[in-house]
Amino acid sequence: MSCARDDLIAHLLATGIAGRVATSREGSLARYRRFAARDPRVLIGLEPEYDWRFADLLRLMGQRCGVSVDPRDTSGHDVIDPDRTVVALDAFADRLAAVAATGAPVLIGTGHPHRLLGFYAGLAAGLSAAGCAVLTPAQGRSVDMTTRFGVRTYNLHYAGGVAMVREPGARASASEPGAHTHSPLPLRAALAGAAEGGGPLPALVVGDHGWLCGAGQLGIEAIGLADSDDPAPFVGEAEGRVSVAVPLDDTVRSDYYRPLTRYVLNRACLSQ
């Protein structure tokens, strides 16, 4: 392995981005069962083509993430194989490089702005410097989403070229730049705004949660990050609708993702 790859794996293990992660085994197994039952809150915009049973999902997540495939292993923490993370990051970077070479428009969005905004903003800057149009359609558009507290209205917002949602009137801070969501509705609102404005539609969507799965479901190439308790991106990848799903813990400190940004930009030959 290269020094850069060795250093990245060491960083993933030291920070809990991979290796033994904070994601609970109980939570992951519960979400696999909910996905098998077609719970829309876990499908996050994906409509699976095949009938994914719990055993199928457990086997898939073992293959893609490295979690235990033993159904009797029901407690503790998930384990994500850092080698799988780096292999997926390589594929992720290669797709960015291919798109940057064409100058095609890109849409970037996250449902985890409090953790992943910096990671995506670095990619947005690199793509923009390479000549890609980083799209920001439908700024301020209202999006009604179902939450555990009922239907709530959020506004689409962009920071550093990265889309997210905020509660109306909320002031962004460094620790809470936007709201956490798994919904594909913000992605759909952004695409609708782009179409209504006569602007370009993205050739690639980069993101997580509903941004990743929602784009893949609509036939737009999509790459992004996914935790071991979110089977939808990996099912989308297995079914050919998500190009790359990178397995990692998506809830560690935001600054811990900076070496991942550097690694991806270097591999994609994009400026930092």
PyMOL commands that set and color helices and strands:
alter all, ss='L'
color gray80, all
select helices_A, chain A and resi 3-15+25-36+40-43+54-65+82-102+113-129+185-196+209-217+231-238+254-268
alter helices_A, ss='H'
color red, helices_A
select strands_A, chain A and resi 19-24+77-80+106-109+142-147+150-159+162-166+204-208+221-226+244-247
alter strands_A, ss='S'
color yellow, strands_A
deselect
rebuild
show_as cartoon
